[in-house]
Structure formats: C-alpha cells, structure tokens
Amino acid sequence: MGSSAICPLAERSLSGRNISVTSSIRRSAATLQANAERKSKVQFKQDTIGKLIDIQSRMTEGKGIGYKRWLTKHNLKVMAQTVKLLQEKGLTDEDALNQRIAELETKYHESLAVVKDLEGRMKANKELRYHVAAYTSRQGWPGRMPVPDGR
C-alpha cells in the first residue's frame, strides 16, 4: 500500500483491465520493433539488366504524352541500373566486358555439351530399360538367374 500513499491513482491503474491494456501496448511495441528490424535487413538487389522500350514505336501506337514522360523516366532508370551493375562487376571498359562475355560463352558451351551428353545417356538408358522389360515379359523371367544343377 506504499504506492497508494504516494499516488492515490496507482492502485486504480493496477486493476486487471489497465494491466491488460498496458501489456497489449508493450506487446504491440515489441512487435513493431521486431518488424522494423526485419524490414531493415531485407534489401532487394536486382542483378539483372532491364530492357529499354522504344519510345517512337509506342508513340506511333497512339500513346499519350503522359506515357511518353513515364517511358522516358523508365528508360533512364534502366540505363542507370545498367551502368551501376557494370560498375559493380568491374566491367567499365570494353576489353573487360568482351573478356567476360567470352568467358561466359565458353562456360555456356561447356555446360551445353555436358547436358547433351547426359541427355544422350538418359535416352540410351530409357531404351535399354524398354528392351529389358520387353525381354522379361516374353521369357517369363522370374527375376533371378537359374542355378545350374551340374557342377
């Protein structure tokens, strides 16, 4: 009762209803804080280059001036993303860009050769499975090799 002697409203604020309101406010504040921390950690980084849209062809389609304004902004944003991505990858000069393109092209062709080889092997295995199934169905194969009696 010491708290009621200091503040007569303290006893009233500790009633069940006010405690639940206070605890719900604290839970809400904790949830908001957790959400704020989670949102700051999530960052979307686009690692692709967007496509430019031809303004002249769209204007001949009968688009308005507002669309042209938006399209100009869009194309500028895409170009800025492209420059930023190339700078992050260290591909600011033409020689470095051509070298990287050649590396990726070689890697692509090597991967394509591996995929073609695997597809050929899968086709051969499928055909072999078909022939084994056909042979076993014609011969009445019990699933194991017969053991010869004469040793």
Backbone torsions as a table, in degrees:
resi	resn	phi	psi	omega
1	MET	NA	3.0	-180.0
2	GLY	-65.8	-33.8	-178.6
3	SER	-71.0	-30.5	179.4
4	SER	-73.6	-24.7	177.7
5	ALA	-71.7	-32.5	180.0
6	ILE	-78.8	-47.7	-178.4
7	CYS	-133.8	111.8	-176.7
8	PRO	-64.6	-20.8	-179.7
9	LEU	-84.8	-10.7	-177.2
10	ALA	-64.0	-39.4	-179.5
11	GLU	-66.4	-37.5	179.7
12	ARG	-69.8	-34.6	-178.5
13	SER	-74.2	-14.2	179.1
14	LEU	-92.7	12.8	177.3
15	SER	-68.1	163.1	-175.0
16	GLY	-58.4	-40.3	-177.3
17	ARG	-67.6	-44.0	-178.8
18	ASN	-69.9	-32.6	177.1
19	ILE	-65.6	-41.9	-179.8
20	SER	-66.8	-35.9	177.2
21	VAL	-65.7	-44.6	179.6
22	THR	-62.7	-43.2	-179.3
23	SER	-68.8	-35.3	177.7
24	SER	-68.6	-34.0	176.1
25	ILE	-65.5	-42.0	178.6
26	ARG	-64.2	-42.4	178.4
27	ARG	-63.7	-40.5	178.7
28	SER	-63.9	-42.3	179.1
29	ALA	-64.4	-39.8	178.7
30	ALA	-65.7	-40.5	178.8
31	THR	-65.0	-43.7	178.2
32	LEU	-62.4	-40.2	178.6
33	GLN	-64.0	-43.6	178.8
34	ALA	-62.9	-41.2	178.6
35	ASN	-65.4	-39.3	179.6
36	ALA	-64.4	-40.7	178.5
37	GLU	-66.1	-40.5	-178.7
38	ARG	-66.6	-40.4	-178.6
39	LYS	-67.8	-33.3	-178.9
40	SER	-71.7	-26.3	180.0
41	LYS	-78.3	-30.5	-176.9
42	VAL	-82.8	119.5	177.4
43	GLN	-133.2	129.5	179.3
44	PHE	-89.7	123.6	178.1
45	LYS	-120.4	114.5	-179.4
46	GLN	-83.0	123.8	-178.2
47	ASP	-108.6	18.1	178.6
48	THR	-119.8	160.8	179.2
49	ILE	-100.9	128.3	179.7
50	GLY	-74.1	168.4	-178.6
51	LYS	-101.0	138.6	175.3
52	LEU	-77.9	149.8	178.9
53	ILE	-112.3	132.7	-178.9
54	ASP	-72.6	117.1	-176.5
55	ILE	-70.4	-44.0	-176.3
56	GLN	-61.4	-41.7	-179.2
57	SER	-67.7	-35.1	178.6
58	ARG	-71.5	-34.0	179.5
59	MET	-70.6	-32.3	176.8
60	THR	-71.1	-18.5	176.6
61	GLU	-77.6	-6.5	176.8
62	GLY	97.1	21.5	177.4
63	LYS	-74.6	155.4	-175.8
64	GLY	-87.5	-179.8	-178.5
65	ILE	-67.8	-33.1	178.1
66	GLY	-65.0	-39.0	177.5
67	TYR	-66.0	-39.1	178.8
68	LYS	-62.6	-41.4	178.9
69	ARG	-62.8	-45.6	179.0
70	TRP	-63.4	-42.2	-178.0
71	LEU	-64.2	-38.5	177.1
72	THR	-62.7	-44.2	177.3
73	LYS	-63.1	-43.3	-179.7
74	HIS	-59.6	-47.7	-179.6
75	ASN	-63.2	-37.6	177.0
76	LEU	-64.4	-41.6	178.5
77	LYS	-63.6	-41.6	179.8
78	VAL	-64.7	-42.0	178.3
79	MET	-64.3	-39.9	178.8
80	ALA	-64.9	-41.1	176.7
81	GLN	-61.3	-40.7	-179.3
82	THR	-63.2	-47.1	-180.0
83	VAL	-63.2	-42.6	179.9
84	LYS	-62.9	-43.8	180.0
85	LEU	-64.6	-42.3	178.5
86	LEU	-64.9	-36.7	177.6
87	GLN	-68.1	-40.3	178.7
88	GLU	-63.8	-34.8	-179.2
89	LYS	-84.8	-4.9	179.1
90	GLY	75.3	29.1	-177.5
91	LEU	-110.7	53.5	-174.5
92	THR	-85.5	-23.2	177.5
93	ASP	-108.4	160.7	-172.1
94	GLU	-65.7	-36.5	-178.8
95	ASP	-65.0	-43.7	179.1
96	ALA	-64.5	-39.1	178.6
97	LEU	-65.0	-45.3	178.3
98	ASN	-63.8	-37.2	178.2
99	GLN	-65.4	-42.9	179.3
100	ARG	-65.7	-38.9	177.4
101	ILE	-62.8	-42.6	179.0
102	ALA	-64.2	-40.9	178.0
103	GLU	-61.4	-46.9	-178.9
104	LEU	-66.9	-34.9	178.0
105	GLU	-66.5	-41.3	177.3
106	THR	-63.6	-45.2	178.7
107	LYS	-61.4	-39.7	178.8
108	TYR	-62.9	-46.1	-178.6
109	HIS	-66.5	-36.9	175.9
110	GLU	-64.3	-43.9	179.1
111	SER	-65.2	-38.5	178.7
112	LEU	-63.9	-39.3	178.0
113	ALA	-64.2	-40.9	178.5
114	VAL	-64.3	-42.7	179.7
115	VAL	-63.9	-43.5	178.6
116	LYS	-62.2	-41.0	178.0
117	ASP	-62.8	-45.0	178.9
118	LEU	-64.8	-38.5	177.5
119	GLU	-63.6	-40.6	177.2
120	GLY	-62.8	-43.1	178.7
121	ARG	-66.0	-38.8	178.3
122	MET	-65.1	-38.8	178.4
123	LYS	-64.8	-42.9	179.0
124	ALA	-64.4	-41.3	178.7
125	ASN	-65.3	-38.7	178.6
126	LYS	-64.0	-43.6	178.9
127	GLU	-65.0	-40.8	178.2
128	LEU	-63.6	-42.4	177.4
129	ARG	-61.4	-39.0	178.6
130	TYR	-62.4	-45.5	-178.5
131	HIS	-67.7	-38.2	177.3
132	VAL	-64.0	-43.1	179.1
133	ALA	-64.6	-40.1	178.8
134	ALA	-65.8	-41.1	-179.2
135	TYR	-66.1	-45.3	-178.5
136	THR	-67.4	-31.8	179.4
137	SER	-73.0	-30.5	178.8
138	ARG	-79.6	-35.8	-174.0
139	GLN	-88.8	-12.6	-176.1
140	GLY	66.2	37.5	-178.1
141	TRP	-62.1	127.8	-178.4
142	PRO	-78.0	-6.5	178.7
143	GLY	104.8	-1.9	177.5
144	ARG	-144.9	161.0	-179.3
145	MET	-76.7	138.7	176.6
146	PRO	-69.7	142.1	179.8
147	VAL	-93.0	124.5	179.9
148	PRO	-70.4	142.3	180.0
149	ASP	-79.4	-37.0	-178.7
150	GLY	-82.0	122.4	-177.6
151	ARG	-101.8	NA	NA
